[in-house]
Amino acid sequence: MSTPYADDRAAPVRPGDVLWRPPADVLETTRVGHFLSWVREHRDLDLRDHDALWRWSVDDLEGFWTAIWDFFDVTDHGSRTSVLADRTMPGARWFEGSMLNYVEHALRGQGLDDGDVAVHARSQTRPDTSLTWEELRDQVARARRVLVDLGVGPGDRVAGYLPNCPDAVVAFLAAAGLGAVWASCASEFGPRSVVDRFGQVEPVVLLVAGGYRYGRKDIDRLAEVDEIVAQLPSVRQVFDIEYGDWRVDGAISWSQAIAAVTEPIHETRPVAFDHPLFVLFSSGTTGKPKAIVHGHGGILLEHLKNHALSWDLGPGDVLLWYSTTAWMMWDALVSGLLVGATIVLVDGDPAYPDLGWQWGLAEETGATLMGASPGYVMACRAAGLELSGLDLRIRVVGSAGAPLPPEGYAWITDQLGPEVQVNVGSGGTDVCSGLVQNNPLLPVRAGMISGRSLGVDVHAFDEDGHEVVGEPGELVVTAPMPSMPLGLWGDDDGSRLRDTYFDRYPGIWRHGDWIVFEPDGRCVVTGRSDATLNRGGVRLGTAEFYRVVEELPGVSDSLVVHLEDKVGGNGELILFVVTRGELDDELVGTIRSALRAELSPRHVPDQVIRVPAVPRNLTGKKLELPVKRILQGVPVARVASLDSLADPTSLDVFVTLAEERAGAEVGS
């Protein structure tokens, strides 16, 4: 295949151009088509397209979610008294009286043989491994016994400071099967980031890795592990997964503990629909990361719906989506097991030894759905990567985390063929799923998200709470979803939850994205209202930067922005500092070393620039997004009102810098 979008000789694809349409046999060959047939037979509803299905899914919440329950044969060990007892947000109550367990469904592997592969694991630290369904069930049962012998029970927290490896999946499933609550952080997070997260939930058991290999580089984390353990007094036992050659002093070998079990526990414990399953952490943009609590029933139903009806996954499929254990996509990846798909765990540098490695892994594992971040897609395109020599089974390419430019859609279509669907979505940690995305019933349009997710009553509102179409508005959800958070950990009166999602429109979820919906439902997410930094799949908030930088001698204030790279890569991370003296090489080195150690190597700034003042509004909030837009060339009058600034002159230095950067680009 050629790469017509790799240079200027080809006509560029236009936003909105249709690159894929549902095939004529879509209702016979896809999971969503089978669901529509089931609904017609069992609910006497003749729904022939996405619009009809979506409208039913939000107009009749009880009917739709009960149909999801029945279609996927969810096991109920209780006696349901209602489907949606109260639809008030926050506080909607789903499936009261039902008793279930996410893990029971994740391990059943319906229609698959015990010897079929459930998990492929690829790591730059360990040899390649795979687990069959039988081996996965056995390891989880053994791990469950290890936890029970330590006194772990319902409601206790089990945490993993781990890479994306089978040990993390086994520990999560073992803990959740007991009714314990799982939380995880990626191994590259620094001690401050980890303690800010785990310290909130107070885990009783902690699994760790003493180091890892990233590409060609060995990363020793033994000192970081010691510091984290020292600051988590709730931890009763530390397990070392013995990753690579690193060994953690005072920890028990996880593999030896599992191997020594003589009486595995195969049974899961039924829990209430809203029993906590895991805690996901926000990026920490405006303060300490929020500990978002998700429940067994909500995640089970949402991921059954999403993975089968949107992603078209089922038995025989293989899900490959690069993620760290700190991102909600890791939880979504594990949930591939719910629909009988094989999952592929990847740890290490996703572009090592070259950009083509992930595509080669897709060929090797037979991936049918591959997740590819917008940055990765655009980097492959910029490099002129050719995929024509690979024997790929990919039917769907998923992408999330940032907008994918139209040229990225076109590159995928050109390289993989017009029959491969591009499924770009947007949602997030808050609901652990997509709010808007594609499914097999919708066309794919370059640079656009195809439509609303099933069961999600999502719209764009103006400041007065009126729906807007064809212009940017706040992304809102006007009806409850089962996977909305049970709450925020430690937020006993619910005030922080209300302030986070329901502050502007009472009773309506405000997600924090700006979005434009067209009349036919296709949409474009134009940005976040916060300033989350996403470099190489590691997401951190600006507040975490500030807690490190502003504690350093010589730094009195700071502001950080991330300028995304339009042609792929990590973009440009610029840190602005107000210093008590000169910004010399020694202070720059101290700043970079501190950020590398405390947060992540990927979040070391490309530039550190001294400024006279950090711009703030009258309430004291730093203006990261206005500064970012100024540096991207937007006139200052369009990004901030000078009357709203504590110091009206504080943006001048950024305007000058933007002009200098623009001049340098013209000169080059």
C-alpha positions as CSV (number, residue, x, y, z in Angstrom):
1,M,0.0,0.0,0.0
2,S,1.1,3.6,-0.6
3,T,1.1,6.4,1.9
4,P,-0.6,9.2,0.0
5,Y,-0.8,11.5,3.1
6,A,2.9,11.3,3.9
7,D,3.8,14.3,1.7
8,D,2.2,17.3,0.0
9,R,1.7,15.7,-3.4
10,A,-1.7,14.1,-2.4
11,A,-4.9,15.9,-1.9
12,P,-5.5,16.3,1.8
13,V,-8.5,14.6,3.4
14,R,-11.1,17.0,4.5
15,P,-12.7,17.0,8.0
16,G,-16.0,15.2,7.7
17,D,-15.0,13.1,4.7
18,V,-16.6,9.6,5.0
19,L,-13.8,7.0,5.1
20,W,-15.9,3.9,6.1
21,R,-19.5,3.0,6.0
22,P,-21.3,0.0,7.7
23,P,-21.3,-3.0,5.4
24,A,-24.6,-4.2,3.9
25,D,-24.6,-7.3,6.2
26,V,-23.8,-5.3,9.4
27,L,-26.9,-6.6,11.2
28,E,-25.9,-10.2,10.5
29,T,-22.2,-10.0,11.2
30,T,-21.7,-7.8,14.2
31,R,-22.5,-8.0,18.0
32,V,-24.7,-4.9,17.9
33,G,-26.6,-6.5,15.0
34,H,-27.1,-9.6,17.0
35,F,-28.3,-7.5,19.9
36,L,-30.9,-5.7,17.7
37,S,-32.2,-9.1,16.6
38,W,-32.4,-10.2,20.2
39,V,-34.3,-7.1,21.1
40,R,-36.7,-7.6,18.2
41,E,-37.4,-11.2,19.4
42,H,-37.4,-10.7,23.2
43,R,-38.6,-7.1,23.5
44,D,-40.8,-6.7,20.4
45,L,-38.8,-3.6,19.3
46,D,-37.8,-3.2,15.7
47,L,-34.7,-1.0,15.9
48,R,-32.9,-0.8,12.6
49,D,-30.2,1.8,13.0
50,H,-28.0,3.6,15.5
51,D,-30.4,6.5,15.9
52,A,-33.3,4.4,16.8
53,L,-31.2,2.2,19.2
54,W,-29.6,5.2,20.9
55,R,-33.0,7.0,21.3
56,W,-34.5,3.9,23.0
57,S,-31.4,3.4,25.1
58,V,-31.8,6.8,26.7
59,D,-35.6,7.2,26.7
60,D,-36.1,3.8,28.4
61,L,-33.1,3.4,30.7
62,E,-34.7,0.6,32.6
63,G,-35.6,-1.3,29.5
64,F,-32.2,-0.8,27.8
65,W,-30.0,-1.8,30.8
66,T,-32.2,-4.8,31.6
67,A,-31.8,-5.9,28.0
68,I,-28.0,-5.6,28.4
69,W,-28.2,-7.7,31.6
70,D,-30.3,-10.4,29.9
71,F,-28.6,-10.4,26.5
72,F,-25.2,-11.0,28.2
73,D,-26.6,-13.5,30.7
74,V,-25.5,-11.7,33.8
75,T,-25.7,-13.9,36.9
76,D,-27.7,-12.6,39.8
77,H,-27.3,-14.2,43.2
78,G,-29.8,-11.9,44.8
79,S,-33.4,-10.8,44.4
80,R,-33.8,-7.6,42.4
81,T,-36.4,-5.2,43.7
82,S,-35.9,-2.5,41.0
83,V,-33.8,-1.5,38.0
84,L,-33.6,2.3,38.6
85,A,-35.1,3.1,42.0
86,D,-34.0,6.7,41.8
87,R,-32.7,8.5,38.7
88,T,-31.6,11.6,40.6
89,M,-28.0,12.7,39.9
90,P,-25.9,12.3,41.9
91,G,-27.2,9.3,43.8
92,A,-29.0,7.3,41.2
93,R,-29.7,3.8,42.5
94,W,-29.4,0.9,40.1
95,F,-30.5,-2.8,40.4
96,E,-31.2,-2.8,44.1
97,G,-31.4,-6.3,45.6
98,S,-29.1,-7.8,42.9
99,M,-26.0,-9.6,44.0
100,L,-23.2,-10.3,41.6
101,N,-19.4,-10.2,41.1
102,Y,-17.5,-8.7,38.2
103,V,-14.8,-11.4,38.4
104,E,-17.3,-14.3,38.1
105,H,-18.1,-12.9,34.6
106,A,-14.5,-12.0,33.7
107,L,-13.3,-15.5,34.2
108,R,-16.1,-17.6,32.8
109,G,-14.9,-17.5,29.2
110,Q,-18.2,-18.6,27.7
111,G,-17.9,-20.6,24.6
112,L,-14.1,-21.0,25.0
113,D,-12.0,-24.0,25.9
114,D,-9.8,-24.1,29.0
115,G,-6.8,-24.3,26.8
116,D,-7.6,-21.2,24.8
117,V,-5.3,-18.2,25.5
118,A,-6.8,-15.6,27.7
119,V,-3.8,-13.3,28.2
120,H,-0.7,-12.6,26.1
121,A,2.0,-10.6,27.9
122,R,4.9,-8.8,26.2
123,S,7.5,-7.0,28.3
124,Q,11.0,-5.6,27.8
125,T,11.8,-6.8,31.3
126,R,10.6,-10.4,31.2
127,P,10.4,-13.1,28.6
128,D,7.1,-13.3,26.6
129,T,4.4,-15.2,28.4
130,S,0.8,-16.3,27.8
131,L,-1.9,-17.6,30.1
132,T,-4.7,-19.9,29.1
133,W,-8.2,-19.5,30.6
134,E,-7.5,-22.5,32.9
135,E,-4.1,-21.0,34.0
136,L,-5.6,-17.6,34.6
137,R,-8.4,-19.1,36.8
138,D,-5.9,-21.2,38.7
139,Q,-3.6,-18.2,39.4
140,V,-6.5,-16.1,40.5
141,A,-7.8,-18.8,42.8
142,R,-4.4,-19.2,44.4
143,A,-3.9,-15.5,44.8
144,R,-7.3,-15.3,46.4
145,R,-6.2,-17.8,49.0
146,V,-3.0,-15.7,49.7
147,L,-5.1,-12.6,50.3
148,V,-7.7,-14.5,52.5
149,D,-4.9,-15.9,54.6
150,L,-3.8,-12.3,55.3
151,G,-7.3,-11.4,56.4
152,V,-8.3,-9.5,53.3
153,G,-12.0,-9.3,53.0
154,P,-14.8,-7.2,51.5
155,G,-14.0,-3.5,51.5
156,D,-10.3,-3.8,52.2
157,R,-8.0,-2.1,49.7
158,V,-5.4,-4.0,47.7
159,A,-3.0,-1.8,45.7
160,G,-0.4,-2.4,43.0
161,Y,2.6,-0.2,42.2
162,L,3.1,-2.2,39.1
163,P,3.8,-2.4,35.3
164,N,1.2,-3.8,32.9
165,C,1.8,-7.5,33.5
166,P,-0.1,-10.7,34.4
167,D,0.7,-10.2,38.1
168,A,-1.4,-7.0,38.1
169,V,-4.4,-8.7,36.4
170,V,-4.3,-11.7,38.7
171,A,-4.0,-9.5,41.8
172,F,-6.9,-7.3,40.7
173,L,-9.2,-10.2,39.9
174,A,-8.3,-12.0,43.1
175,A,-9.0,-9.0,45.3
176,A,-12.2,-8.1,43.5
177,G,-13.5,-11.7,43.7
178,L,-13.3,-11.3,47.5
179,G,-15.1,-8.0,47.5
180,A,-11.9,-6.1,48.2
181,V,-11.2,-2.9,46.4
182,W,-8.3,-2.5,43.8
183,A,-6.2,0.5,43.1
184,S,-3.1,0.8,40.9
185,C,-0.3,3.2,39.9
186,A,2.3,2.8,37.1
187,S,5.8,1.9,38.2
188,E,7.2,5.1,36.6
189,F,5.2,7.4,39.0
190,G,7.4,9.0,41.7
191,P,6.8,8.5,45.4
192,R,4.8,11.8,45.8
193,S,2.4,10.9,43.0
194,V,1.9,7.4,44.4
195,V,1.4,8.4,48.0
196,D,-1.0,11.2,47.0
197,R,-3.1,8.4,45.5
198,F,-2.7,5.4,47.7
199,G,-2.6,7.4,50.8
200,Q,-6.3,8.3,50.3
201,V,-7.5,4.7,50.1
202,E,-5.1,3.2,52.8
203,P,-4.4,-0.2,51.2
204,V,-3.7,-3.2,53.5
205,V,-1.7,-5.1,50.9
206,L,0.7,-3.6,48.4
207,L,2.2,-5.3,45.3
208,V,5.4,-3.8,43.9
209,A,8.1,-4.1,41.3
210,G,11.6,-3.1,42.2
211,G,12.4,-1.9,38.7
212,Y,11.7,-2.3,35.0
213,R,13.3,-2.0,31.7
214,Y,12.2,0.8,29.3
215,G,13.6,0.2,25.9
216,R,17.3,-0.1,26.3
217,K,17.4,1.4,29.8
218,D,17.1,-0.3,33.2
219,I,15.0,1.7,35.7
220,D,15.8,0.9,39.4
221,R,12.8,1.7,41.6
222,L,14.0,0.2,44.9
223,A,14.5,3.5,46.6
224,E,11.1,4.7,45.5
225,V,9.4,1.5,46.7
226,D,11.0,1.9,50.1
227,E,9.9,5.6,50.3
228,I,6.3,4.7,49.3
229,V,6.0,1.8,51.8
230,A,7.4,4.0,54.6
231,Q,4.6,6.6,53.9
232,L,1.8,4.0,53.8
233,P,1.3,2.9,57.4
234,S,-1.9,1.0,56.5
235,V,0.0,-1.6,54.5
236,R,0.3,-4.9,56.4
237,Q,2.1,-6.9,53.8
238,V,4.2,-6.0,50.7
239,F,4.6,-8.5,47.9
240,D,7.4,-8.3,45.3
241,I,6.4,-9.6,41.9
242,E,10.2,-10.0,41.2
243,Y,10.2,-8.1,38.0
244,G,13.6,-8.5,36.3
245,D,16.6,-8.8,38.6
246,W,15.4,-6.3,41.2
247,R,14.4,-7.6,44.6
248,V,12.6,-5.6,47.3
249,D,14.0,-6.0,50.9
250,G,11.4,-7.2,53.4
251,A,8.8,-8.1,50.8
252,I,7.4,-11.6,50.2
253,S,7.7,-13.2,46.7
254,W,4.3,-13.0,45.0
255,S,5.0,-15.9,42.7
256,Q,6.3,-18.1,45.6
257,A,3.3,-17.3,47.7
258,I,0.9,-18.3,44.9
259,A,2.9,-21.5,44.1
260,A,2.8,-22.6,47.8
261,V,-1.0,-22.5,47.9
262,T,-2.5,-26.0,48.5
263,E,-6.2,-25.0,48.8
264,P,-7.1,-22.4,46.1
265,I,-10.4,-20.5,46.5
266,H,-12.3,-20.8,43.2
267,E,-15.5,-19.2,44.3
268,T,-16.2,-15.5,44.1
269,R,-18.2,-13.6,46.7
270,P,-21.5,-12.1,45.5
271,V,-21.7,-8.4,46.4
272,A,-24.3,-5.7,45.9
273,F,-24.5,-4.0,42.5
274,D,-23.0,-0.8,43.9
275,H,-20.2,-2.5,45.9
276,P,-16.8,-0.9,45.2
277,L,-14.8,-2.7,42.5
278,F,-11.8,-0.4,42.0
279,V,-10.6,3.2,42.5
280,L,-9.4,5.2,39.6
281,F,-7.5,8.4,40.2
282,S,-7.9,11.7,38.4
283,S,-4.9,13.5,37.0
284,G,-4.6,15.9,39.9
285,T,-4.8,19.1,37.8
286,T,-6.5,21.3,40.4
287,G,-5.3,19.6,43.6
288,K,-4.7,16.2,45.0
289,P,-5.9,13.5,42.6
290,K,-9.6,12.5,43.1
291,A,-10.1,8.9,44.2
292,I,-13.0,7.9,41.9
293,V,-14.9,4.8,43.2
294,H,-16.4,2.5,40.6
295,G,-18.8,-0.4,41.4
296,H,-19.0,-4.0,40.4
297,G,-22.4,-3.8,38.6
298,G,-21.8,-0.5,36.9
299,I,-18.5,-1.4,35.3
300,L,-19.8,-4.9,34.4
301,L,-22.8,-3.6,32.5
302,E,-21.0,-0.7,30.9
303,H,-18.0,-2.7,29.7
304,L,-20.2,-5.6,28.4
305,K,-22.2,-3.0,26.4
306,N,-19.1,-1.0,25.3
307,H,-16.8,-3.9,24.4
308,A,-19.4,-5.9,22.5
309,L,-21.7,-3.3,21.0
310,S,-19.3,-0.5,20.3
311,W,-15.9,-2.3,19.9
312,D,-17.6,-5.5,18.4
313,L,-15.5,-7.8,20.5
314,G,-16.4,-11.4,21.4
315,P,-14.9,-14.9,21.7
316,G,-12.1,-15.4,19.3
317,D,-11.2,-11.7,19.2
318,V,-7.9,-10.3,20.5
319,L,-7.7,-6.8,22.2
320,L,-4.3,-5.0,22.0
321,W,-4.3,-1.5,23.6
322,Y,-1.1,-0.1,25.0
323,S,-1.7,1.3,28.5
324,T,-0.1,1.7,31.9
325,T,-1.8,0.5,35.1
326,A,-2.5,4.2,35.9
327,W,-4.9,4.8,33.1
328,M,-8.6,3.8,32.9
329,M,-7.7,2.0,29.6
330,W,-6.0,-0.6,31.7
331,D,-9.2,-1.5,33.4
332,A,-11.0,-1.4,30.0
333,L,-8.3,-3.7,28.6
334,V,-8.8,-6.2,31.4
335,S,-12.6,-6.1,30.8
336,G,-12.0,-7.6,27.4
337,L,-12.2,-10.9,29.3
338,L,-15.8,-10.2,30.0
339,V,-16.8,-10.8,26.4
340,G,-14.4,-13.7,25.9
341,A,-11.7,-11.7,24.1
342,T,-8.0,-12.5,24.5
343,I,-6.2,-9.5,26.0
344,V,-2.6,-8.4,25.2
345,L,-0.6,-6.8,28.0
346,V,2.3,-4.6,26.9
347,D,5.0,-3.1,29.3
348,G,7.9,-0.9,28.2
349,D,8.6,1.6,25.5
350,P,5.8,1.2,22.9
351,A,8.1,2.6,20.2
352,Y,11.0,0.3,20.9
353,P,12.9,-0.8,18.9
354,D,11.0,1.2,16.3
355,L,7.5,2.5,15.6
356,G,6.5,-0.6,13.7
357,W,6.9,-2.9,16.7
358,Q,3.3,-2.5,17.9
359,W,2.0,-3.4,14.5
360,G,4.3,-6.4,14.4
361,L,2.9,-7.4,17.8
362,A,-0.6,-7.1,16.4
363,E,0.3,-9.5,13.7
364,E,2.0,-11.9,16.1
365,T,-1.0,-12.0,18.5
366,G,-3.7,-11.9,15.9
367,A,-5.2,-8.6,17.3
368,T,-8.6,-7.8,15.9
369,L,-8.9,-4.5,17.8
370,M,-5.8,-2.4,18.2
371,G,-5.7,0.8,20.3
372,A,-3.4,3.4,18.8
373,S,-3.1,6.8,20.4
374,P,-3.4,9.9,18.1
375,G,0.2,10.8,18.8
376,Y,1.3,7.3,17.8
377,V,-0.7,7.3,14.6
378,M,0.6,10.6,13.6
379,A,4.2,9.6,14.4
380,C,3.8,6.5,12.2
381,R,2.4,8.6,9.4
382,A,5.2,11.2,9.7
383,A,7.8,8.4,9.5
384,G,6.3,7.0,6.4
385,L,5.7,3.7,8.0
386,E,4.5,0.9,5.7
387,L,2.2,-1.9,7.0
388,S,1.6,-3.7,3.7
389,G,4.0,-6.5,4.5
390,L,2.2,-7.5,7.6
391,D,-0.5,-10.2,7.8
392,L,-3.0,-8.3,10.1
393,R,-6.4,-9.4,11.3
394,I,-7.3,-5.9,12.6
395,R,-11.0,-5.0,12.1
396,V,-11.1,-2.0,14.3
397,V,-8.5,0.6,15.3
398,G,-9.5,2.4,18.5
399,S,-8.1,5.8,19.5
400,A,-8.6,8.0,22.6
401,G,-6.9,10.4,24.9
402,A,-6.7,13.3,22.4
403,P,-8.3,14.3,19.1
404,L,-7.1,12.4,16.0
405,P,-6.5,14.7,13.1
406,P,-8.2,13.9,9.8
407,E,-4.9,12.9,8.3
408,G,-4.6,10.2,11.0
409,Y,-7.9,8.7,10.0
410,A,-6.8,8.7,6.4
411,W,-3.4,7.1,7.2
412,I,-5.1,4.2,9.0
413,T,-7.5,3.7,6.1
414,D,-4.8,3.8,3.5
415,Q,-2.5,1.4,5.4
416,L,-5.1,-1.1,6.6
417,G,-7.7,-0.9,3.9
418,P,-11.2,0.6,3.6
419,E,-12.8,-2.3,5.4
420,V,-11.1,-1.4,8.7
421,Q,-13.1,0.8,11.0
422,V,-11.6,3.7,13.0
423,N,-13.3,4.0,16.3
424,V,-12.3,7.3,18.0
425,G,-14.0,8.0,21.4
426,S,-14.0,10.4,24.3
427,G,-15.0,9.7,27.8
428,G,-12.7,9.2,30.7
429,T,-11.7,8.0,34.1
430,D,-14.9,9.4,35.6
431,V,-17.2,6.9,33.9
432,C,-14.4,4.4,32.8
433,S,-15.8,4.3,29.3
434,G,-16.7,6.4,26.3
435,L,-19.4,9.0,26.2
436,V,-19.1,9.6,22.5
437,Q,-17.6,7.1,20.0
438,N,-18.3,4.9,17.0
439,N,-20.0,1.5,16.7
440,P,-20.5,-0.7,13.6
441,L,-23.8,1.1,12.7
442,L,-22.2,4.5,12.2
443,P,-20.0,5.8,9.4
444,V,-16.5,7.0,10.1
445,R,-15.8,10.6,9.2
446,A,-12.3,12.0,9.1
447,G,-11.4,14.1,12.2
448,M,-14.8,13.5,13.8
449,I,-16.3,11.2,16.5
450,S,-19.2,9.3,14.9
451,G,-21.9,9.7,17.5
452,R,-23.2,9.2,21.0
453,S,-22.5,6.1,23.0
454,L,-25.4,3.8,23.7
455,G,-27.1,4.5,27.0
456,V,-25.5,7.9,27.3
457,D,-27.8,10.9,27.1
458,V,-25.0,13.3,26.2
459,H,-25.3,16.8,24.8
460,A,-23.6,20.2,24.5
461,F,-24.9,23.0,26.8
462,D,-24.2,26.7,26.8
463,E,-23.6,28.7,30.0
464,D,-27.3,29.0,30.6
465,G,-28.0,25.3,30.4
466,H,-29.5,25.3,26.9
467,E,-28.6,22.7,24.4
468,V,-26.5,24.0,21.5
469,V,-25.8,22.3,18.1
470,G,-23.2,23.3,15.6
471,E,-21.2,25.3,18.2
472,P,-19.0,24.5,21.1
473,G,-20.6,23.8,24.5
474,E,-20.0,22.0,27.7
475,L,-20.3,18.3,27.4
476,V,-23.1,17.2,29.7
477,V,-24.9,14.0,30.5
478,T,-28.5,14.5,31.4
479,A,-29.5,11.0,32.6
480,P,-27.7,8.6,34.9
481,M,-25.4,5.8,33.7
482,P,-24.6,2.7,35.8
483,S,-20.9,3.4,35.6
484,M,-21.0,6.9,37.0
485,P,-18.9,7.0,40.2
486,L,-20.3,5.6,43.4
487,G,-18.5,8.6,45.0
488,L,-15.1,10.0,45.7
489,W,-13.1,8.2,48.4
490,G,-13.3,10.1,51.7
491,D,-16.0,12.4,50.4
492,D,-18.5,11.2,53.0
493,D,-21.1,14.0,52.5
494,G,-20.8,14.0,48.7
495,S,-19.8,17.7,48.5
496,R,-16.7,17.2,46.5
497,L,-18.5,14.9,44.0
498,R,-21.2,17.6,43.6
499,D,-18.6,20.3,43.2
500,T,-16.7,18.3,40.6
501,Y,-19.6,17.2,38.3
502,F,-22.8,19.1,39.2
503,D,-21.6,22.6,40.2
504,R,-22.8,24.4,37.1
505,Y,-26.0,22.5,36.1
506,P,-27.8,21.1,39.2
507,G,-28.8,17.5,38.6
508,I,-26.8,17.3,35.3
509,W,-23.3,15.8,34.9
510,R,-20.8,18.3,33.5
511,H,-17.8,16.4,32.2
512,G,-15.3,19.1,31.7
513,D,-14.9,18.8,27.9
514,W,-15.8,21.3,25.2
515,I,-17.7,19.6,22.4
516,V,-19.4,20.5,19.1
517,F,-22.4,18.3,18.1
518,E,-23.7,18.3,14.6
519,P,-27.4,17.7,13.9
520,D,-26.7,14.1,12.9
521,G,-24.9,13.4,16.2
522,R,-21.3,13.4,15.0
523,C,-19.1,15.5,17.1
524,V,-15.7,17.0,17.8
525,V,-14.2,17.4,21.3
526,T,-12.3,20.7,21.2
527,G,-10.5,20.5,24.5
528,R,-10.6,20.1,28.2
529,S,-11.5,22.7,30.8
530,D,-8.6,21.6,32.9
531,A,-5.0,21.3,31.8
532,T,-4.2,17.6,32.1
533,L,-0.7,16.8,30.7
534,N,-0.5,13.6,28.6
535,R,3.0,12.6,27.5
536,G,3.5,9.1,26.1
537,G,0.5,7.7,27.8
538,V,1.3,9.0,31.3
539,R,-1.3,11.5,32.4
540,L,-0.5,14.0,35.1
541,G,-2.1,17.2,36.3
542,T,-0.4,20.6,36.6
543,A,-1.0,20.6,40.4
544,E,1.4,17.7,40.7
545,F,4.1,19.7,38.9
546,Y,3.6,22.6,41.2
547,R,3.8,20.6,44.4
548,V,7.3,19.5,43.3
549,V,8.6,22.6,41.7
550,E,7.4,25.2,44.1
551,E,9.0,23.4,47.1
552,L,12.4,23.7,45.6
553,P,14.8,26.5,46.9
554,G,14.9,29.4,44.6
555,V,11.4,28.8,43.0
556,S,8.5,30.9,44.2
557,D,5.9,30.2,41.5
558,S,5.4,28.2,38.3
559,L,3.1,27.4,35.4
560,V,3.3,24.5,33.0
561,V,1.8,24.0,29.5
562,H,1.9,21.1,27.0
563,L,1.9,22.0,23.3
564,E,0.8,18.9,21.4
565,D,2.8,18.0,18.4
566,K,0.7,18.1,15.2
567,V,2.7,15.5,13.5
568,G,3.1,13.0,16.3
569,G,5.5,12.6,19.2
570,N,5.3,13.9,22.8
571,G,4.9,17.5,21.9
572,E,6.6,20.3,23.8
573,L,6.4,20.7,27.6
574,I,7.3,24.2,28.8
575,L,7.7,25.1,32.4
576,F,7.6,28.8,33.4
577,V,9.1,29.7,36.8
578,V,9.2,32.7,39.0
579,T,12.6,32.6,40.8
580,R,14.0,34.4,43.8
581,G,17.3,34.9,41.9
582,E,18.7,34.1,38.5
583,L,17.6,30.9,36.6
584,D,21.0,29.3,36.2
585,D,22.0,25.9,34.9
586,E,22.2,24.5,38.4
587,L,18.6,25.4,39.2
588,V,17.3,24.1,35.9
589,G,19.1,20.8,36.6
590,T,17.6,20.7,40.1
591,I,14.1,21.2,38.7
592,R,14.4,18.6,36.0
593,S,15.9,16.0,38.4
594,A,13.1,16.6,40.9
595,L,10.4,16.2,38.3
596,R,12.0,13.0,36.9
597,A,12.3,11.5,40.4
598,E,9.0,12.6,41.9
599,L,6.6,12.4,38.9
600,S,7.8,10.7,35.7
601,P,10.7,10.8,33.3
602,R,8.3,11.7,30.5
603,H,7.3,14.9,32.3
604,V,10.7,16.5,32.4
605,P,10.1,19.8,30.7
606,D,11.7,20.5,27.3
607,Q,12.2,24.2,28.3
608,V,12.4,26.0,31.6
609,I,11.8,29.7,31.2
610,R,11.9,32.4,33.8
611,V,9.0,34.9,33.9
612,P,8.3,37.9,36.1
613,A,4.9,36.6,37.3
614,V,2.5,33.7,36.8
615,P,-0.8,35.0,35.4
616,R,-3.8,34.4,37.6
617,N,-7.4,35.5,37.7
618,L,-9.0,37.4,40.5
619,T,-9.8,34.3,42.4
620,G,-6.1,33.2,42.3
621,K,-6.4,30.4,39.6
622,K,-3.4,30.0,37.3
623,L,-4.3,30.5,33.7
624,E,-2.7,27.5,32.0
625,L,-5.1,27.2,29.1
626,P,-5.0,30.9,28.1
627,V,-1.2,30.8,28.2
628,K,-1.2,27.6,26.0
629,R,-3.6,29.2,23.5
630,I,-1.4,32.3,23.3
631,L,1.6,30.2,22.6
632,Q,-0.4,28.4,19.9
633,G,-0.9,31.7,18.2
634,V,-4.4,32.8,19.4
635,P,-4.7,36.5,20.0
636,V,-4.7,37.4,23.7
637,A,-8.1,39.1,23.4
638,R,-9.7,35.8,22.5
639,V,-8.3,33.8,25.4
640,A,-8.6,36.1,28.4
641,S,-10.2,39.3,29.7
642,L,-7.5,41.6,31.1
643,D,-10.0,42.9,33.6
644,S,-10.3,39.4,35.1
645,L,-6.5,39.2,35.8
646,A,-5.0,39.9,39.2
647,D,-2.1,41.5,37.2
648,P,-3.2,42.7,33.8
649,T,0.4,42.8,32.6
650,S,1.2,39.2,33.5
651,L,0.4,37.8,30.0
652,D,2.7,40.3,28.2
653,V,5.7,38.0,28.4
654,F,3.8,35.1,26.8
655,V,2.6,37.3,24.0
656,T,6.1,38.3,23.3
657,L,7.3,34.7,23.4
658,A,4.6,33.6,21.0
659,E,5.6,36.4,18.6
660,E,9.3,35.3,18.8
661,R,8.3,31.6,18.3
662,A,6.2,32.5,15.2
663,G,9.0,34.6,13.8
664,A,11.5,31.8,14.3
665,E,9.2,29.4,12.5
666,V,8.8,31.8,9.6
667,G,12.6,32.3,9.5
668,S,13.3,28.5,9.4
